Amino acid sequence: MLQGRVHHRIEWPGLSADEKAEGWVLPCVAVADSDVVLWQPLSSPPCTTSSA
C-alpha cells in the first residue's frame, strides 16, 4: 500500500510484522479507513504454447 490506512477484519491476517511494516495488505480481509493507493507488482508475461 502506497498511501492510506486500512484495518483487517481478522486479528492476524497472515502477514508477518515485517510485511505489515512494508505496507503489505490482504485486500480480501482489509477494510479501507481512508482513500488508499495500492501497488501491484508486474506479473510475468503470459505463457504461450504452440500447437505445431
mmCIF file as Biopython writes it, N, C-alpha, C and O atoms, coordinates in Angstrom:
data_model
#
loop_
_atom_site.group_PDB
_atom_site.id
_atom_site.type_symbol
_atom_site.label_atom_id
_atom_site.label_alt_id
_atom_site.label_comp_id
_atom_site.label_asym_id
_atom_site.label_entity_id
_atom_site.label_seq_id
_atom_site.pdbx_PDB_ins_code
_atom_site.Cartn_x
_atom_site.Cartn_y
_atom_site.Cartn_z
_atom_site.occupancy
_atom_site.B_iso_or_equiv
_atom_site.auth_seq_id
_atom_site.auth_asym_id
_atom_site.pdbx_PDB_model_num
ATOM 1   N N  . MET A ? 1  ? 0.850   -1.157  0.000   1.0 0.0 1  A 1 
ATOM 2   C CA . MET A ? 1  ? 0.000   0.000   0.000   1.0 0.0 1  A 1 
ATOM 3   C C  . MET A ? 1  ? 0.901   1.226   0.000   1.0 0.0 1  A 1 
ATOM 4   O O  . MET A ? 1  ? 1.791   1.359   0.840   1.0 0.0 1  A 1 
ATOM 5   N N  . LEU A ? 2  ? 0.663   2.097   -0.930  1.0 0.0 2  A 1 
ATOM 6   C CA . LEU A ? 2  ? 1.491   3.294   -1.054  1.0 0.0 2  A 1 
ATOM 7   C C  . LEU A ? 2  ? 0.966   4.451   -0.208  1.0 0.0 2  A 1 
ATOM 8   O O  . LEU A ? 2  ? 1.744   5.237   0.331   1.0 0.0 2  A 1 
ATOM 9   N N  . GLN A ? 3  ? -0.357  4.549   -0.097  1.0 0.0 3  A 1 
ATOM 10  C CA . GLN A ? 3  ? -0.966  5.624   0.685   1.0 0.0 3  A 1 
ATOM 11  C C  . GLN A ? 3  ? -2.238  5.110   1.319   1.0 0.0 3  A 1 
ATOM 12  O O  . GLN A ? 3  ? -2.882  4.192   0.812   1.0 0.0 3  A 1 
ATOM 13  N N  . GLY A ? 4  ? -2.592  5.723   2.444   1.0 0.0 4  A 1 
ATOM 14  C CA . GLY A ? 4  ? -3.861  5.432   3.077   1.0 0.0 4  A 1 
ATOM 15  C C  . GLY A ? 4  ? -3.735  4.548   4.305   1.0 0.0 4  A 1 
ATOM 16  O O  . GLY A ? 4  ? -2.641  4.187   4.739   1.0 0.0 4  A 1 
ATOM 17  N N  . ARG A ? 5  ? -4.901  4.214   4.849   1.0 0.0 5  A 1 
ATOM 18  C CA . ARG A ? 5  ? -4.961  3.377   6.047   1.0 0.0 5  A 1 
ATOM 19  C C  . ARG A ? 5  ? -6.037  2.319   5.860   1.0 0.0 5  A 1 
ATOM 20  O O  . ARG A ? 5  ? -7.104  2.584   5.307   1.0 0.0 5  A 1 
ATOM 21  N N  . VAL A ? 6  ? -5.736  1.123   6.331   1.0 0.0 6  A 1 
ATOM 22  C CA . VAL A ? 6  ? -6.718  0.036   6.332   1.0 0.0 6  A 1 
ATOM 23  C C  . VAL A ? 6  ? -6.646  -0.672  7.673   1.0 0.0 6  A 1 
ATOM 24  O O  . VAL A ? 6  ? -5.654  -0.561  8.395   1.0 0.0 6  A 1 
ATOM 25  N N  . HIS A ? 7  ? -7.691  -1.391  7.997   1.0 0.0 7  A 1 
ATOM 26  C CA . HIS A ? 7  ? -7.614  -2.331  9.109   1.0 0.0 7  A 1 
ATOM 27  C C  . HIS A ? 7  ? -8.120  -3.671  8.596   1.0 0.0 7  A 1 
ATOM 28  O O  . HIS A ? 7  ? -8.924  -3.733  7.666   1.0 0.0 7  A 1 
ATOM 29  N N  . HIS A ? 8  ? -7.640  -4.732  9.208   1.0 0.0 8  A 1 
ATOM 30  C CA . HIS A ? 8  ? -8.036  -6.071  8.789   1.0 0.0 8  A 1 
ATOM 31  C C  . HIS A ? 8  ? -9.171  -6.563  9.665   1.0 0.0 8  A 1 
ATOM 32  O O  . HIS A ? 8  ? -9.202  -6.290  10.865  1.0 0.0 8  A 1 
ATOM 33  N N  . ARG A ? 9  ? -10.107 -7.291  9.064   1.0 0.0 9  A 1 
ATOM 34  C CA . ARG A ? 9  ? -11.273 -7.794  9.784   1.0 0.0 9  A 1 
ATOM 35  C C  . ARG A ? 9  ? -10.932 -8.952  10.706  1.0 0.0 9  A 1 
ATOM 36  O O  . ARG A ? 9  ? -11.753 -9.338  11.538  1.0 0.0 9  A 1 
ATOM 37  N N  . ILE A ? 10 ? -9.749  -9.507  10.576  1.0 0.0 10 A 1 
ATOM 38  C CA . ILE A ? 10 ? -9.306  -10.555 11.485  1.0 0.0 10 A 1 
ATOM 39  C C  . ILE A ? 10 ? -8.037  -10.079 12.172  1.0 0.0 10 A 1 
ATOM 40  O O  . ILE A ? 10 ? -7.285  -9.281  11.612  1.0 0.0 10 A 1 
ATOM 41  N N  . GLU A ? 11 ? -7.799  -10.565 13.377  1.0 0.0 11 A 1 
ATOM 42  C CA . GLU A ? 11 ? -6.682  -10.045 14.172  1.0 0.0 11 A 1 
ATOM 43  C C  . GLU A ? 11 ? -5.325  -10.261 13.515  1.0 0.0 11 A 1 
ATOM 44  O O  . GLU A ? 11 ? -4.497  -9.350  13.502  1.0 0.0 11 A 1 
ATOM 45  N N  . TRP A ? 12 ? -5.087  -11.437 12.977  1.0 0.0 12 A 1 
ATOM 46  C CA . TRP A ? 12 ? -3.792  -11.720 12.357  1.0 0.0 12 A 1 
ATOM 47  C C  . TRP A ? 12 ? -4.037  -12.243 10.955  1.0 0.0 12 A 1 
ATOM 48  O O  . TRP A ? 12 ? -4.292  -13.436 10.785  1.0 0.0 12 A 1 
ATOM 49  N N  . PRO A ? 13 ? -3.966  -11.381 9.937   1.0 0.0 13 A 1 
ATOM 50  C CA . PRO A ? 13 ? -4.372  -11.777 8.595   1.0 0.0 13 A 1 
ATOM 51  C C  . PRO A ? 13 ? -3.361  -12.583 7.798   1.0 0.0 13 A 1 
ATOM 52  O O  . PRO A ? 13 ? -3.504  -12.694 6.581   1.0 0.0 13 A 1 
ATOM 53  N N  . GLY A ? 14 ? -2.350  -13.148 8.431   1.0 0.0 14 A 1 
ATOM 54  C CA . GLY A ? 14 ? -1.389  -13.949 7.689   1.0 0.0 14 A 1 
ATOM 55  C C  . GLY A ? 14 ? -0.194  -13.176 7.176   1.0 0.0 14 A 1 
ATOM 56  O O  . GLY A ? 14 ? 0.563   -13.685 6.350   1.0 0.0 14 A 1 
ATOM 57  N N  . LEU A ? 15 ? -0.012  -11.956 7.648   1.0 0.0 15 A 1 
ATOM 58  C CA . LEU A ? 15 ? 1.149   -11.156 7.274   1.0 0.0 15 A 1 
ATOM 59  C C  . LEU A ? 15 ? 2.139   -11.136 8.427   1.0 0.0 15 A 1 
ATOM 60  O O  . LEU A ? 15 ? 1.749   -11.099 9.594   1.0 0.0 15 A 1 
ATOM 61  N N  . SER A ? 16 ? 3.410   -11.162 8.093   1.0 0.0 16 A 1 
ATOM 62  C CA . SER A ? 16 ? 4.426   -11.022 9.143   1.0 0.0 16 A 1 
ATOM 63  C C  . SER A ? 16 ? 4.496   -9.560  9.572   1.0 0.0 16 A 1 
ATOM 64  O O  . SER A ? 16 ? 4.013   -8.676  8.865   1.0 0.0 16 A 1 
ATOM 65  N N  . ALA A ? 17 ? 5.090   -9.312  10.715  1.0 0.0 17 A 1 
ATOM 66  C CA . ALA A ? 17 ? 5.266   -7.937  11.191  1.0 0.0 17 A 1 
ATOM 67  C C  . ALA A ? 17 ? 6.072   -7.120  10.185  1.0 0.0 17 A 1 
ATOM 68  O O  . ALA A ? 17 ? 5.788   -5.941  9.973   1.0 0.0 17 A 1 
ATOM 69  N N  . ASP A ? 18 ? 7.078   -7.740  9.565   1.0 0.0 18 A 1 
ATOM 70  C CA . ASP A ? 18 ? 7.887   -7.045  8.556   1.0 0.0 18 A 1 
ATOM 71  C C  . ASP A ? 18 ? 7.046   -6.668  7.338   1.0 0.0 18 A 1 
ATOM 72  O O  . ASP A ? 18 ? 7.175   -5.564  6.810   1.0 0.0 18 A 1 
ATOM 73  N N  . GLU A ? 19 ? 6.187   -7.584  6.894   1.0 0.0 19 A 1 
ATOM 74  C CA . GLU A ? 19 ? 5.333   -7.295  5.740   1.0 0.0 19 A 1 
ATOM 75  C C  . GLU A ? 19 ? 4.373   -6.148  6.046   1.0 0.0 19 A 1 
ATOM 76  O O  . GLU A ? 19 ? 4.160   -5.271  5.209   1.0 0.0 19 A 1 
ATOM 77  N N  . LYS A ? 20 ? 3.799   -6.157  7.237   1.0 0.0 20 A 1 
ATOM 78  C CA . LYS A ? 20 ? 2.915   -5.054  7.629   1.0 0.0 20 A 1 
ATOM 79  C C  . LYS A ? 20 ? 3.683   -3.741  7.640   1.0 0.0 20 A 1 
ATOM 80  O O  . LYS A ? 20 ? 3.181   -2.726  7.157   1.0 0.0 20 A 1 
ATOM 81  N N  . ALA A ? 21 ? 4.895   -3.751  8.186   1.0 0.0 21 A 1 
ATOM 82  C CA . ALA A ? 21 ? 5.713   -2.539  8.241   1.0 0.0 21 A 1 
ATOM 83  C C  . ALA A ? 21 ? 6.066   -2.034  6.841   1.0 0.0 21 A 1 
ATOM 84  O O  . ALA A ? 21 ? 6.227   -0.830  6.637   1.0 0.0 21 A 1 
ATOM 85  N N  . GLU A ? 22 ? 6.186   -2.951  5.876   1.0 0.0 22 A 1 
ATOM 86  C CA . GLU A ? 22 ? 6.488   -2.573  4.494   1.0 0.0 22 A 1 
ATOM 87  C C  . GLU A ? 22 ? 5.251   -2.092  3.737   1.0 0.0 22 A 1 
ATOM 88  O O  . GLU A ? 22 ? 5.355   -1.639  2.597   1.0 0.0 22 A 1 
ATOM 89  N N  . GLY A ? 23 ? 4.073   -2.190  4.375   1.0 0.0 23 A 1 
ATOM 90  C CA . GLY A ? 23 ? 2.855   -1.699  3.747   1.0 0.0 23 A 1 
ATOM 91  C C  . GLY A ? 23 ? 2.019   -2.750  3.037   1.0 0.0 23 A 1 
ATOM 92  O O  . GLY A ? 23 ? 1.064   -2.409  2.339   1.0 0.0 23 A 1 
ATOM 93  N N  . TRP A ? 24 ? 2.362   -4.030  3.204   1.0 0.0 24 A 1 
ATOM 94  C CA . TRP A ? 24 ? 1.570   -5.087  2.583   1.0 0.0 24 A 1 
ATOM 95  C C  . TRP A ? 24 ? 0.207   -5.177  3.258   1.0 0.0 24 A 1 
ATOM 96  O O  . TRP A ? 24 ? 0.100   -5.027  4.475   1.0 0.0 24 A 1 
ATOM 97  N N  . VAL A ? 25 ? -0.822  -5.421  2.474   1.0 0.0 25 A 1 
ATOM 98  C CA . VAL A ? 25 ? -2.174  -5.656  2.990   1.0 0.0 25 A 1 
ATOM 99  C C  . VAL A ? 25 ? -2.776  -6.838  2.248   1.0 0.0 25 A 1 
ATOM 100 O O  . VAL A ? 25 ? -2.347  -7.178  1.146   1.0 0.0 25 A 1 
ATOM 101 N N  . LEU A ? 26 ? -3.761  -7.453  2.854   1.0 0.0 26 A 1 
ATOM 102 C CA . LEU A ? 26 ? -4.521  -8.509  2.193   1.0 0.0 26 A 1 
ATOM 103 C C  . LEU A ? 26 ? -5.907  -7.945  1.903   1.0 0.0 26 A 1 
ATOM 104 O O  . LEU A ? 26 ? -6.766  -7.927  2.784   1.0 0.0 26 A 1 
ATOM 105 N N  . PRO A ? 27 ? -6.131  -7.483  0.664   1.0 0.0 27 A 1 
ATOM 106 C CA . PRO A ? 27 ? -7.397  -6.829  0.341   1.0 0.0 27 A 1 
ATOM 107 C C  . PRO A ? 27 ? -8.634  -7.683  0.615   1.0 0.0 27 A 1 
ATOM 108 O O  . PRO A ? 27 ? -9.716  -7.139  0.840   1.0 0.0 27 A 1 
ATOM 109 N N  . CYS A ? 28 ? -8.495  -9.001  0.600   1.0 0.0 28 A 1 
ATOM 110 C CA . CYS A ? 28 ? -9.658  -9.859  0.817   1.0 0.0 28 A 1 
ATOM 111 C C  . CYS A ? 28 ? -10.182 -9.777  2.244   1.0 0.0 28 A 1 
ATOM 112 O O  . CYS A ? 28 ? -11.332 -10.141 2.492   1.0 0.0 28 A 1 
ATOM 113 N N  . VAL A ? 29 ? -9.366  -9.307  3.195   1.0 0.0 29 A 1 
ATOM 114 C CA . VAL A ? 29 ? -9.814  -9.171  4.583   1.0 0.0 29 A 1 
ATOM 115 C C  . VAL A ? 29 ? -9.527  -7.780  5.141   1.0 0.0 29 A 1 
ATOM 116 O O  . VAL A ? 29 ? -9.573  -7.579  6.355   1.0 0.0 29 A 1 
ATOM 117 N N  . ALA A ? 30 ? -9.232  -6.814  4.261   1.0 0.0 30 A 1 
ATOM 118 C CA . ALA A ? 30 ? -8.924  -5.453  4.697   1.0 0.0 30 A 1 
ATOM 119 C C  . ALA A ? 30 ? -10.108 -4.527  4.424   1.0 0.0 30 A 1 
ATOM 120 O O  . ALA A ? 30 ? -10.847 -4.697  3.455   1.0 0.0 30 A 1 
ATOM 121 N N  . VAL A ? 31 ? -10.264 -3.542  5.309   1.0 0.0 31 A 1 
ATOM 122 C CA . VAL A ? 31 ? -11.296 -2.526  5.151   1.0 0.0 31 A 1 
ATOM 123 C C  . VAL A ? 31 ? -10.582 -1.177  5.106   1.0 0.0 31 A 1 
ATOM 124 O O  . VAL A ? 31 ? -9.778  -0.870  5.986   1.0 0.0 31 A 1 
ATOM 125 N N  . ALA A ? 32 ? -10.868 -0.383  4.096   1.0 0.0 32 A 1 
ATOM 126 C CA . ALA A ? 32 ? -10.219 0.928   3.953   1.0 0.0 32 A 1 
ATOM 127 C C  . ALA A ? 32 ? -10.763 1.897   4.998   1.0 0.0 32 A 1 
ATOM 128 O O  . ALA A ? 32 ? -11.975 2.025   5.167   1.0 0.0 32 A 1 
ATOM 129 N N  . ASP A ? 33 ? -9.862  2.573   5.691   1.0 0.0 33 A 1 
ATOM 130 C CA . ASP A ? 33 ? -10.224 3.627   6.640   1.0 0.0 33 A 1 
ATOM 131 C C  . ASP A ? 33 ? -10.056 5.001   6.012   1.0 0.0 33 A 1 
ATOM 132 O O  . ASP A ? 33 ? -10.434 6.007   6.612   1.0 0.0 33 A 1 
ATOM 133 N N  . SER A ? 34 ? -9.498  5.052   4.823   1.0 0.0 34 A 1 
ATOM 134 C CA . SER A ? 34 ? -9.301  6.293   4.070   1.0 0.0 34 A 1 
ATOM 135 C C  . SER A ? 34 ? -9.165  5.904   2.601   1.0 0.0 34 A 1 
ATOM 136 O O  . SER A ? 34 ? -9.214  4.722   2.262   1.0 0.0 34 A 1 
ATOM 137 N N  . ASP A ? 35 ? -8.998  6.878   1.748   1.0 0.0 35 A 1 
ATOM 138 C CA . ASP A ? 35 ? -8.658  6.562   0.365   1.0 0.0 35 A 1 
ATOM 139 C C  . ASP A ? 35 ? -7.309  5.851   0.380   1.0 0.0 35 A 1 
ATOM 140 O O  . ASP A ? 35 ? -6.419  6.224   1.144   1.0 0.0 35 A 1 
ATOM 141 N N  . VAL A ? 36 ? -7.156  4.847   -0.448  1.0 0.0 36 A 1 
ATOM 142 C CA . VAL A ? 36 ? -5.901  4.100   -0.480  1.0 0.0 36 A 1 
ATOM 143 C C  . VAL A ? 36 ? -5.362  4.036   -1.906  1.0 0.0 36 A 1 
ATOM 144 O O  . VAL A ? 36 ? -6.112  4.105   -2.880  1.0 0.0 36 A 1 
ATOM 145 N N  . VAL A ? 37 ? -4.056  3.902   -1.998  1.0 0.0 37 A 1 
ATOM 146 C CA . VAL A ? 37 ? -3.373  3.672   -3.272  1.0 0.0 37 A 1 
ATOM 147 C C  . VAL A ? 37 ? -2.582  2.390   -3.085  1.0 0.0 37 A 1 
ATOM 148 O O  . VAL A ? 37 ? -1.694  2.311   -2.235  1.0 0.0 37 A 1 
ATOM 149 N N  . LEU A ? 38 ? -2.913  1.387   -3.887  1.0 0.0 38 A 1 
ATOM 150 C CA . LEU A ? 38 ? -2.236  0.101   -3.791  1.0 0.0 38 A 1 
ATOM 151 C C  . LEU A ? 38 ? -1.213  -0.039  -4.897  1.0 0.0 38 A 1 
ATOM 152 O O  . LEU A ? 38 ? -1.393  0.487   -5.996  1.0 0.0 38 A 1 
ATOM 153 N N  . TRP A ? 39 ? -0.152  -0.741  -4.604  1.0 0.0 39 A 1 
ATOM 154 C CA . TRP A ? 39 ? 0.881   -1.053  -5.581  1.0 0.0 39 A 1 
ATOM 155 C C  . TRP A ? 39 ? 0.702   -2.506  -5.974  1.0 0.0 39 A 1 
ATOM 156 O O  . TRP A ? 39 ? 0.576   -3.379  -5.115  1.0 0.0 39 A 1 
ATOM 157 N N  . GLN A ? 40 ? 0.691   -2.763  -7.271  1.0 0.0 40 A 1 
ATOM 158 C CA . GLN A ? 40 ? 0.578   -4.126  -7.766  1.0 0.0 40 A 1 
ATOM 159 C C  . GLN A ? 40 ? 1.820   -4.433  -8.577  1.0 0.0 40 A 1 
ATOM 160 O O  . GLN A ? 40 ? 2.072   -3.791  -9.597  1.0 0.0 40 A 1 
ATOM 161 N N  . PRO A ? 41 ? 2.606   -5.417  -8.132  1.0 0.0 41 A 1 
ATOM 162 C CA . PRO A ? 41 ? 3.804   -5.744  -8.898  1.0 0.0 41 A 1 
ATOM 163 C C  . PRO A ? 41 ? 3.427   -6.254  -10.285 1.0 0.0 41 A 1 
ATOM 164 O O  . PRO A ? 41 ? 2.350   -6.816  -10.484 1.0 0.0 41 A 1 
ATOM 165 N N  . LEU A ? 42 ? 4.315   -6.052  -11.220 1.0 0.0 42 A 1 
ATOM 166 C CA . LEU A ? 42 ? 4.089   -6.544  -12.576 1.0 0.0 42 A 1 
ATOM 167 C C  . LEU A ? 42 ? 4.091   -8.070  -12.564 1.0 0.0 42 A 1 
ATOM 168 O O  . LEU A ? 42 ? 4.913   -8.699  -11.899 1.0 0.0 42 A 1 
ATOM 169 N N  . SER A ? 43 ? 3.185   -8.633  -13.289 1.0 0.0 43 A 1 
ATOM 170 C CA . SER A ? 43 ? 3.152   -10.094 -13.377 1.0 0.0 43 A 1 
ATOM 171 C C  . SER A ? 43 ? 4.065   -10.558 -14.501 1.0 0.0 43 A 1 
ATOM 172 O O  . SER A ? 43 ? 4.515   -9.764  -15.327 1.0 0.0 43 A 1 
ATOM 173 N N  . SER A ? 44 ? 4.320   -11.826 -14.513 1.0 0.0 44 A 1 
ATOM 174 C CA . SER A ? 44 ? 5.119   -12.403 -15.586 1.0 0.0 44 A 1 
ATOM 175 C C  . SER A ? 44 ? 4.322   -12.367 -16.878 1.0 0.0 44 A 1 
ATOM 176 O O  . SER A ? 44 ? 3.092   -12.383 -16.847 1.0 0.0 44 A 1 
ATOM 177 N N  . PRO A ? 45 ? 5.004   -12.320 -18.009 1.0 0.0 45 A 1 
ATOM 178 C CA . PRO A ? 45 ? 4.277   -12.388 -19.277 1.0 0.0 45 A 1 
ATOM 179 C C  . PRO A ? 45 ? 3.505   -13.698 -19.353 1.0 0.0 45 A 1 
ATOM 180 O O  . PRO A ? 45 ? 3.936   -14.702 -18.785 1.0 0.0 45 A 1 
ATOM 181 N N  . PRO A ? 46 ? 2.375   -13.701 -20.044 1.0 0.0 46 A 1 
ATOM 182 C CA . PRO A ? 46 ? 1.618   -14.956 -20.157 1.0 0.0 46 A 1 
ATOM 183 C C  . PRO A ? 46 ? 2.437   -16.041 -20.849 1.0 0.0 46 A 1 
ATOM 184 O O  . PRO A ? 46 ? 3.234   -15.776 -21.749 1.0 0.0 46 A 1 
ATOM 185 N N  . CYS A ? 47 ? 2.218   -17.232 -20.410 1.0 0.0 47 A 1 
ATOM 186 C CA . CYS A ? 47 ? 2.881   -18.390 -21.018 1.0 0.0 47 A 1 
ATOM 187 C C  . CYS A ? 47 ? 2.133   -18.735 -22.291 1.0 0.0 47 A 1 
ATOM 188 O O  . CYS A ? 47 ? 0.912   -18.885 -22.271 1.0 0.0 47 A 1 
ATOM 189 N N  . THR A ? 48 ? 2.841   -18.862 -23.382 1.0 0.0 48 A 1 
ATOM 190 C CA . THR A ? 48 ? 2.200   -19.239 -24.642 1.0 0.0 48 A 1 
ATOM 191 C C  . THR A ? 48 ? 2.791   -20.553 -25.123 1.0 0.0 48 A 1 
ATOM 192 O O  . THR A ? 48 ? 3.957   -20.864 -24.878 1.0 0.0 48 A 1 
ATOM 193 N N  . THR A ? 49 ? 1.976   -21.295 -25.798 1.0 0.0 49 A 1 
ATOM 194 C CA . THR A ? 49 ? 2.428   -22.575 -26.363 1.0 0.0 49 A 1 
ATOM 195 C C  . THR A ? 49 ? 2.062   -22.620 -27.832 1.0 0.0 49 A 1 
ATOM 196 O O  . THR A ? 49 ? 1.179   -21.892 -28.286 1.0 0.0 49 A 1 
ATOM 197 N N  . SER A ? 50 ? 2.725   -23.455 -28.550 1.0 0.0 50 A 1 
ATOM 198 C CA . SER A ? 50 ? 2.465   -23.627 -29.977 1.0 0.0 50 A 1 
ATOM 199 C C  . SER A ? 50 ? 1.808   -24.985 -30.194 1.0 0.0 50 A 1 
ATOM 200 O O  . SER A ? 50 ? 2.195   -25.975 -29.573 1.0 0.0 50 A 1 
ATOM 201 N N  . SER A ? 51 ? 0.813   -25.029 -31.076 1.0 0.0 51 A 1 
ATOM 202 C CA . SER A ? 51 ? 0.154   -26.308 -31.370 1.0 0.0 51 A 1 
ATOM 203 C C  . SER A ? 51 ? 0.862   -27.077 -32.466 1.0 0.0 51 A 1 
ATOM 204 O O  . SER A ? 51 ? 0.415   -28.159 -32.848 1.0 0.0 51 A 1 
ATOM 205 N N  . ALA A ? 52 ? 1.958   -26.541 -32.980 1.0 0.0 52 A 1 
ATOM 206 C CA . ALA A ? 52 ? 2.673   -27.195 -34.084 1.0 0.0 52 A 1 
ATOM 207 C C  . ALA A ? 52 ? 3.541   -28.326 -33.608 1.0 0.0 52 A 1 
ATOM 208 O O  . ALA A ? 52 ? 4.206   -28.975 -34.415 1.0 0.0 52 A 1 
#
